[in-house]
C-alpha cells in the first residue's frame, strides 16, 4: 500500500473535525459514535486513533475550532464597522437570531449547539467552551465601549462586561428556544427570533 503523506494525514484529520463539528451540533456528542463519525468523514473506523487519543480529545478540539470560526466572523463584522442600517453588534444579533441560523443546527456558532454537551462532559471540554464564551464576551464588551466613546457617552468597563453577558445569554437562550419549538410551533419560533433581534441590543 502507498504511504500516506503528511498532506493526506492533515486532510483526513480535518475531515474528521469537520464531520464531528456537524454531527455534534446536530445530534449531540453522546449520540455520535466513532464508527458513524468516521464513516461520515469517509474514513475507516480504526483510523480514528491515528489522529485523536480519545473522543474527548476530539470534542475539545471541535469546540475550540468551532468557536474560533465564529469569533472570526464576529471580529470581521466589528472590523467592517457600522453601515447605514445597523451597528456591528446589531448585525451580529441579526445573523445569530436569523431563521437560517436556527434551521441549520449542524452549522453556525457552537454557543447554543454545544451548550448542553459542554456541561455534561469533561473539564477539558468545559474549559474549551468557556474560552469560546469569554471570546464572545470580550468582543461584545469592547464593541460596547467603542460605541460609547464614539457617541461621547461614559461607560464603565464593568458595565460593558455586564451588557456583554446579558447580550450573549439572550442570544443563546432565544436561539435554543426557537430551535426547540420550530417544528411544532413555527410561528412561536419566529416570534422568539423577532423579539430577540429587536430587544437584544438596546
HELIX and SHEET records of a PDB file:
HELIX    1   1 UNK A    6  UNK A   27  1                                  22    
HELIX    2   2 UNK A   29  UNK A   31  5                                   3    
HELIX    3   3 UNK A   34  UNK A   40  1                                   7    
HELIX    4   4 UNK A   45  UNK A   50  5                                   6    
HELIX    5   5 UNK A   55  UNK A   80  1                                  26    
HELIX    6   6 UNK A   88  UNK A   96  1                                   9    
HELIX    7   7 UNK A   99  UNK A  102  1                                   4    
HELIX    8   8 UNK A  110  UNK A  113  1                                   4    
HELIX    9   9 UNK A  115  UNK A  120  1                                   6    
HELIX   10  10 UNK A  123  UNK A  150  1                                  28    
HELIX   11  11 UNK A  157  UNK A  181  1                                  25    
HELIX   12  12 UNK A  186  UNK A  199  1                                  14    
END                                                                             
